[in-house]
Amino acid sequence: MSTLKVTNIQNPSTSSGGVSIDTSGHVTVDSVAMPSSGPLSNRNKIINGDMQIDQRNGGSSVTPGASDYTLDRWRFDLSQTSKLTCQQVADAPTGFTHSTKITSSSSYSVGASDYFLYIQKIEGYNSADLALGTSNAKTFTVSFHVKSSQTGTFCAAIRSSSYNYTYPATFTVSSANTWEYKTITIPGPTSGTGWDTDNSSGMELSFTLGSGSNFASTANTWTASNKFGVSGQVNIVSTSGATFYVTGVQLEVGSVATPFEHRSYGQELALCHRYCLVYGGKTFTRIAITSAYATTGASCMIFLPVAMRAIPSLTSVGSFQHELPGVASSGITAWTPDVNACDTKVFKFDATFGANGSSSGSKSGQITASNDANARFTLSAEL
Amino acid sequence: MTYILHPTYVARVSDNTLIPFDPNNTDYQAYLAWVAEGNTPDPAPEPPAPAELTAEEKLAAAGLTVAELQQLLGLT
């Protein structure tokens, strides 16, 4: 046995491409980095990292509340509301179709205790292999494409779910309004709590859109407190009209950023459905099958397309109706979740409606949106 | 933040979200934290008494016609 020690392997007729091996032993094949650790598929622990899916808002701009989810799996953590807007847009670097666009609504002076974070919480089942908080914690790498009207030093951060162990990492936006690719390699944390390995939050990645001095720390090192900013960073919310776009977000085991893992749309949507399901968006959308037990009430059932993370909360906007064969439909006046009959695969609830035309006797029917394209029936089991 | 406590769920008033009593549901966790801070949810309103059905509605609910009931009772 012997070892061939070279740094490059190329065809004699080429001057680039081929195989390269750097001083750490990491391999690049035809300019594409190969994984330094972990599997060759299902590498990306971020869901909807390419910002394709926006069940809640369908590409509309929104002013998020303090802890609102916007694009699927992405949420805000805000100390002040109405300082920014968020929208899924078709502005993206080559190889992507969508990004998240965040726009500052004012020139807000960030106070010491202020924070403006765009976050994805990663379920513990999906981060468990990183062995976070143990002596065997694995190095991982975050990569993403970013574009901003502002240049300078920005901050992203990793936090445990108990916020007692954090890693504020910096990256530089060099050119205004230009897509740039960034990578950040982070040594696995060997301490801290809240690195859950079940269906709770195992870790979170955040982009800091603004934060006060209470949350500033030394960049690119773990700290045993809740820090997600650095002194002198760009605060997007401090410049009216400033923009921050991000897409192609990947978090993977190892010290190398491999190409973004483009999962199929169906796969990505199914992954999102574990946390949020939105029915509606067109008139008379079918939502649930029912069994009418009275002239004004029915037992309703939705067989969920994937097992949700937890029994979901229900939020409805707009008008809905109960339909029975051969009788006029009746407008829904109330929902009553039946938690004792729910699990993560079936959502069971009662619907109350007007007596107009309905009848009792355990007749099968259905819940639909009314003639209301804006009606939304949302089940959320987010982290 | 205000909540209304119902027998089988809790309603978050701000966005009318209905939250199941599931310890894994983060909305429920937030509600429990809110209660732990010393807050108290509003009680659910008493459900309205069910409307008294007319004799005709009772018959319809039973799937009977007047003629069928008369025959059943031997009144034909």
Interface residues (C-beta under 8 A of the other chain):
Chain A: N199 S200 A294 T295 T296 R309 A310 I311 P312 S313 L314 T315 S316 W335 T336 P337 D338 V339 N340 C342 A355 S359 S360 G361 S380 A381 E382 L383
Chain B: H6 T8 Y9 D15 N16 T17 L18 I19 P20 F21 D22 N24 N25 T26 D27 Y28 P50 A51 L53 E57 A60 A61 G63
